[in-house]
């Protein structure tokens, strides 16, 4: 656990202590972290702390560095949320128009709801963009939902394959009636692609990454990025860590234009980035939608405020939510979501960073601003 530091606590003494703690986390060759890279950025976009420790992989000779590239997985959800809210600002999308979303994604018209006994029942309402962005659309993830996992077998569903057909899954609850961590934000990315006529990766680059001057973040890593890629690992229930093959192998191996065009751009888990590049996107949200370093506005302040507003106050607290290890190589069983700075588990939050203001928000995953 790396403690959260307030702005006033970022001083030479605490910085040295944080560096020692990072090194300590990487010192256990069996259960410790193989490596870690940390970037801390302020509201003004200035780098307050940047340091790396350990190796890029268990048993790897390459050191972890501040420019090491990671698959940032579900941290992609926040970027997709920003992109979709840009289209909401422009009037191209509505948060609450189910008819619009079903016109854009006619696949939704045939969606039914999977029951515990494996049967399917009719959907009782339409799916909105707000539902897709807040994990209340009714979709799920096979690695957190056992009935969805079982329904897809014997072939199974693989949300990390890079193929669009893997996301043609039934709902696991009626739209708007429960919170379920899900592929909903992948579908939000599909909505964006169909409205803009761009791939999600191309849209990210044109409307988010390039305005911020970011060079080391993409859904299709460059050769330079791949040369600095951190290894993937998995942890067994007894705490042992081992290297595993990369879940997004297709993103790392596509070469031809036709392969890139057919590759599914996952709005829920598709990006690779350095810690420093991703921190600059966080700085935009800290600065009310405008980059403090380039001056480019990605969102209006009122849009950012709406994104951080709790969207699921009507639903049970997520501190009571059970996450089963439906696929043991991808998930471990847990109750609740994540501790805040105070150590409490709060309603409506999902891990992305520790925060003092926990809430279920339109970022697509739990984020926070202190």
N, C-alpha and C positions, 0 to 999 in steps of 0.2 A: 504494500500500500504506500503510495506516494502522497504525502499530505498536501492539501490545498493551501496555497499561499495567497493572502490578500496583497494588494499593491504595496501597502506599507511594510509588508514582511519580506519583500524582495530586496534583500541587502546582502553584502558579501558573506556575512556569517551564515545566513540561511542557505545561500547558494552553495557554499562549500559543503554544508551538511546534506543538502539535496544530492549533490554529486556523490558523496560517500554512500548515501542510501541507495542510489541507483547502482553503484558498483556492488554493494552488498546483495542486492536483489539478483545479481548475475553470478554470484560466487558459488552457489550450490549447483554442482554439475548434474545432479539428478532431478531436483524439484524446483530449482531456481529458474528465473527467466534466462533464456539464451542471450538475449540482448535487449536493450531499450534505448529509444531515442525520444527526447522530450523537447518540445518547443513551447515557450510561454510568450504570448504577445499581449500588449496592452490595448486599451481602447483607442490609443493614438496610432496603433499599428506598429509601434516600435517593439523590437525583440527584447524582452526582459530576461530571458534565460533560454539557452540552447545547449544541449549536452547529450552525448551518447556514451553507452557503456556496453561491455560484453561483445558478443559476436553476432554476425548476421544469421547464424543458425547453429543448432546444437552440433558440435563437432566440426564446425566450419572454421577455416583459418582466417576468413575475412572479418575484420573488426566492424562492429556496428558504428556508423558515423551519422552525423546530423543530416547528411544528404542521402542516407539510405532510403530506399523506396519500399513502401508497405502496400499490401492489399488492404485498403481501409474498410472493406466490407460494408457493414450497415451504416458507417459514417457517410456513405454515398447518399443515404436517404435525405439528409439535411440539404444536400446540393439539389436533389430533385425537388424538394419542397420549395427552395428558393426559385428554381426555374419555373415551376408551376405558378407560383405567386406572381412572377413577372407577367405571365399571360393573363392572370386574373386582373392585375392592374391595367392591362391594355384592353380589357373587355373581350378578350378572345376565349376565355374560359370563365365559368361561374362555379363558385364553390358548392352551390346547393341546387343545381339544375340537373336532376337525374335524367331527364329526357335528353339533354345535351350529351351527357356521357354515354348513354345507350346508343345515340346516333353515331357517335365517334367510334364506339366499341360495340358493334351489333352482337358480338359474341356474348355480351352480358344478358341479352334477351333470353337466351337458353339456359342460363345458370340456374341450378337448383341447389338445395341445401342438404348436405349429408347428415344423416342421423346416426346415433350411436350404434344402431343395429345394421348399418351399412346401406340402408335404403335412402332414397332421395325424395324430398318433398318440394313443392313449388315455393318459389321466392314470393314474399308478401309485399315487397316494395322495391323501388329502384335504387341504384347505387349512385351516390354523388361523389364529386371530387373531394369534398371535405371528408367523406368516409374513407376514401382511398388513402388520404394523407394522414389520417388519425388512427389507422388500424381498426376501424369499425365497419368496414365494408362487408365483412363476412368471410373474406378469404383467410387462409392460414398459412403455416409453414409446416412441411412434413416432418421436420426435425423437432418440432415442438408440439405436434398434434398427432396422437397415435391413430385415431380413426381415419385421418386423412392419409397418413402413411400407409395404413393397411388397405385403404380403398385403391390406392395406386398400384398395388402389387398384383401379379408377380413382377411386372416390368419396373414399377416404381416411378416416382417423380424425382428429378434432379434439378433443383433450382439454380445450380451453379454450372450447368452444362454449356451455356451459351446458345441454347436453342429455344426459340420462342414457344414451341409447342408444349414445353414443360410447364407453362403457366396456364394452360387450359385445365384448371382444376375446379372441382365443385366448391361451393361455399361450405363453411363449417358452422355458421350460425346465420340467422336472418340479418340483413343489413341494418346497421344502426342500433342493434340490440345488445351487443357485447363488444368488448375489446379483445382482439386476438392479433398478436404479432404476426405479420403476414406479407404476402406478395402484393398487397394492395398498392404499394408505392412503385413496384415494377409496372403495374398497370397504369399508374399515374404517368409514368415515363412513356408508355405506349400512347396514351392520350396526347401528350405533348408532341410526340413524333408525328402523329397523324394531323394535328392542327398546324404545325409549323412546316411539315414536309422535310424536316431535317432529322438525321439520326440524333439520339440523345447526346452522344459524345460530341458531335459537331456543334450542337446547340450549347452545351456546356462550355466548349472552347470559345465560341464566338461571343456569348453573352455573359459569361462568368469568369473563366480563367484568363482570357486575353485582356479584358478590362482591368484585371487585377495584376497583370504582368506575371502570371504564374507559368512556369516552364516545365515543372516536374509533377504534373497531375494529369491523368488521362484514363479512359477506359481501355485504350489500346496502347500499352506502354511502348515508348521508343526503345531503340537498341541501347541507348545510354541509360535509360531508366532500368531496363532489364539487367544491365551489368551491375546495378547497385541494389538488386531486389533482395529483401529479407526472406529467409526461408519460412515455410509454413510448418507449424508444429501442432501436436495434439497432446492433451493432458489426460491421463487415465484417472479413474476415481481415486486411486491411492496417491495421486499427486505426481507421478512420473511424467516427464515430458520427452517426447520423441519427435523426430522430423517426419513429416508426411508429404505425399505428393500434393501439388498445388490444386486447390479446388477450382480455380479459374484457369486451368491449363490452356484452354482454347484461346483465351485473351493473350496468352504469352506465346502462342505458336502460330496464330493467323499471319499470313504473309501476302497472299494475293488480294487484289481489290474485291474480287467476288467473295472471298472468304470474309473479308471485313464487312462487306455489305450484308452478308447473311448472318453475321454474328449478332446475337441478341444483346442489346445495350441494357444492362440491368440497372434500373433506377433505384433498386433496393440494395444492391451490393456490388456494383460493377467497377468502382474507381480504384486506381492505384495512385499513391501520392507520397511525398515526403511530409514529415510532421510540420516543417516550416511552411510549405505551401498551403497545407490545410488550415494552419493557424491564421493565415491571411483572410480566409473566407470567414472564420469566426470573428475576426476583427471588424468585418463589414457589419455583422449583426450587433456587435458591441457598440458600433458607431452609428446605429439607427439606419442602416441600409446603404451607407456610403463608405467607400474605401478610404481610410485615413492616409494611405500612402499614395494612391494614384488620383484620388478625388472623384473617381467614377461612382455614380450612384447606381446600385443594382436594384434597390427597392426603396419605396417611400417609408418614412418613419412609422406611419400608421399601419402599414402592412407588416412591418417587423413586430410592432406591438400586438397585432392580431395573431401573428405566428406564435408568439410566446404566451398567449392567453390560453388558459385551460379549456380544452374543447370537449372534455368528457366528464364534466361534473355530475352528470346524471347517471353515471355508471359506477359499479362497485369499486372500491379502492384497489389499486394494483398490488398493494402490500399483501393482499390475500390471494393473488393469482398464482396458480401452480404451473410451473413449467416442467413437463416431463422430459426425460431423456429418450424421446421417441427414436432418435438415431444416435446411439451412444458415441459414435465417432465425431459427431457434430455438436452435441449438447449434453449438458449434465442436468440432472433433476434439481430444481430449486423452487423455493416459495418466495414470492415478492420479487421486486425488481432490482433496486440498488440503493445503497445507503447514501444519504445526503451528507453534507459536512458534519451535521450533528450526529450522524450515525443512525438516524431513523429511516424506515422505509415509508415512502409517501405514496399517495394516490396519484395515478396518472403519469408516472415517470418510467423511462426506459433508458438503459445506460448509454451515455455517450461521453459525458464528463460530469464530475461532481459539481454540484451547484447549490446555491443557497435558496433558489426559488424553484422548487420542483413543481411541475405541472404537465398535464397531457397537452401537447401542442401540435401546431401545424408544420413543424420541422420534420415530421415523419418518424422521428425517434426522440427519446428524451434528451433534451439539451437544457442548458441553463445559463443564466447570466448572473454574475455576482456584482 
